[in-house]
Amino acid sequence: MNLSSRVASAFRRAACRRPPLFLPGLLSVLVLSGCGPSFLQSPTAPPTHTYLLEWQGAAGKKGAANAPNLLVSPVLAAPGFDGSDMAYMRTPHEIEYFARHRWVDSPARMLEPLLVRAAAQSGLFSSVIEAGTGTRADLRLDSRLLHLQQVCRLNPSELQLALRVSLVEVASARLIASRVLSVSEPIAERSPYAGVEAANRAVDRLLKELQQFLATQLGKARH
């Protein structure tokens, strides 16, 4: 075989060993479409866990027919606590949020029906109504969530919950009383779920304080 024949044969063998030109493009399509082999795909993101604020309370006595009725306004929220992000603090004045753990709704929205239930179970009112029903009310309960946060810089860590409540006479728009209900609960371990358990214990204490606040103000009004 002469020199030119040997060179041509070498080129043919090299060409046979080269991958088809369409192969890199095909692999790209498979990876992007999610149909490729598992080793070509990015790992699945961890699931997001969502949590509730819940409270059942205890069945109380029914309010007298001549007792005032109460309208519970939508709960407002301070900046930083108006979403479903679960907040924690490691350093003063800095709020951080868990990446994979959230409330199922904003804490303010979850608290609203619990305030209604707590007021109804107090036995102080002939009826307790939510905003938007169109029912006339004698008194109105306004509230603002100041914070709901896990404070990790303390030892032990603790859950802090604060709610400002105001009782208003509807007819005159007179402020009867206002108070900040503030409770804290120790967190058993530094984990989001332990914080959720502490938050629900804090809600239980806060709603009992709300019932006492309402009872005190209505007791003053009778004298």
N, C-alpha and C positions, 0 to 999 in steps of 0.2 A: 504494500500500500504506500503510495507516494505521500509526500508531506501535506499537500492540499487536502487529500482524502482524510488523513488523520485529523486535521484541524476541523473539518466539517463534521466528522463523527463525534468529536468532543463537544462541539456546540449543541448537537442534537441531544446528547446525553444530559447536558446541563439544563436544557430547556425542559426535558421530561421531569427533572427534579424540582423545578420551580412550581410553587402553588398556583392554582388558577387565579386569574386576576379578580374574579368575582368573589373569592372566598373572604377577604377582609370585609367587604361590604356586607356579605351575608351574615357574618358574625356580629357586626354592628347592629343589624336589623333585629337579630334574635335577642341580643342583650336588651335593646331598647323596648322591645315588645314584651319582655318578660317570659319568652318562650324558650330561651336558651338554657343550657345546663346550669344547675344550681351554683357551680363554682364560678360562673360568669356573672351572677346576679348579686346586687348589694344585699346585705343582711336586712331582715325585716325589723322595722322600728319597734321598740317595746310598746306594749299597750298603755293607754292612758287610763288611770283609775279615777273614778268620780264618786263623790261622797255627799251625804245628806246631813242636814241639821233636822233633828226630829224631837218631838215632845208630845206626850199624850196627856200628862197631868193626871188629875183625879177628878172624877165627876163631883161637881159641887152642887150646892142647893140652887134652885131656880130663883132668879131675881123677882122681887115683888112687882105686881102690875103697875103700881104707882111710882116705881123707881125710874130714874132717868135712863134714857137709852144712849148708847155710846157709838160714835163713828170712829173707826180706826183708819187713819190716813195711810197711804202708801209709805213705806219706810224709805227714807232717804239714806244716802251713804256718803261718807267723806271721801275725798280723792284718794285713790290707791286701794280702796275697798269696795268699789262699785261694780266690779266684774266677778267672774267665777274663779279667778286665780286664787290659789291658796297661799297666803302670805306668811313669811317668817322673817325674823330679824336676827342677824349675827353681830351687828355693830349698831350703836345708837344712830338714829335718824336715817337709817338705810333699810328700805323694804326690798325683799327679794321674794321670788315666787318659785314654787316647785314646778319642774318641767313636766313631769308625768303624773301629777296628782292635782285634781281640781275639784271644786264644788260642782254639783250638778246644775246649780243656778247661782246667781249672786247671793251672798249671805243675807242681804237686805230683803230680797224677794222671798227667801225661805223663811225669814223671821216673821214676815207679815201675817200669814195665817196662824202662826203660833201665838202672836200677840192677841189676835181675835179669840183664839181658844182660851188663853189664860184669862182674859177679861170676862168671857162668858162663864167660865167655871168659878169665877170669884163670887157669883151670886149677888153682885152689887147693882146690876143693871137689868131693866126689863127686857132689853135686847141689845145685842152687839152686832153692828153691821159693818160691812166693808165699803170702801169708796166705790162710787159708780152705781149703787143700787137705787138712788133717788129717794131713799127713805129719810124723813126728817129726823134730825138728831138733836138732843139737848146738849150733849158734851162731845168733844172731839179729842182723840189722842193722837198727837203728832210725835214722830220719833225720827231719830237720825243715828245711823250706825257710825260710831267714831272709829272703832277698830275691832278687828277679829284677827289675831295674829299669834303665831308661835314665836316665843322669844327664846332663842337658843343660847344667848350669851349668859343666861342665868344658870345657876347650878342648885337644884335641878332646873331643867327647862320648864317653862310654864306657858299655858294658853291664856291670853288676855282678851277679854271681851268688854266693850263699853258701848252703851246706848244712851243717848240723851232723849228723855221723854218729857212731853209737855201736855198738860190737861187744860183744855180751852172751853169756855162757855160759848156755845155757837151763837146764840141770839145777840149777845153783846160783844162778841169777839174778845172777851176778857180772858187774860191768862190767869188761870187759877193757881197753877204751880208748875215748876219745871225742876227736873233733877237728872243727874247723870248716874245711871246704874252701871256699876263697874265691878266685875268679878274676875278672878283668876283661878286657874286650876293647874296643879302640877302635871307634867307630862311624864308618863312612866318610862319612856325611852325616847331617844331622838329619832323618831320616824314619823312620816306623814300620818300613818294610821293612828298611832298613839295620840297625835295632836287632834285628830278627828274625835276620838273618844273623849278627850279632855274638853273639846269644844261642846259636845253634847251635854256633858256634865255642867259646863258653865252656863249653857242655855237654860237648863233646869233651874239653876240657882237664880239666874237673872229674871226669869218669868215669875218666880215666887216673890222676888223683890218688887217686881212690877205690881203684883196683886196687893202687896202690903202698901205700896205707894198709893194706889187707887183707893184702898180702904181708908187710909189716913185722910186723904183729901175729901172724900165723901163724908167721913165722920165729922170733919171740921165744918162742912157746909150745913150739916144738920143742927149745929149749935149757934 
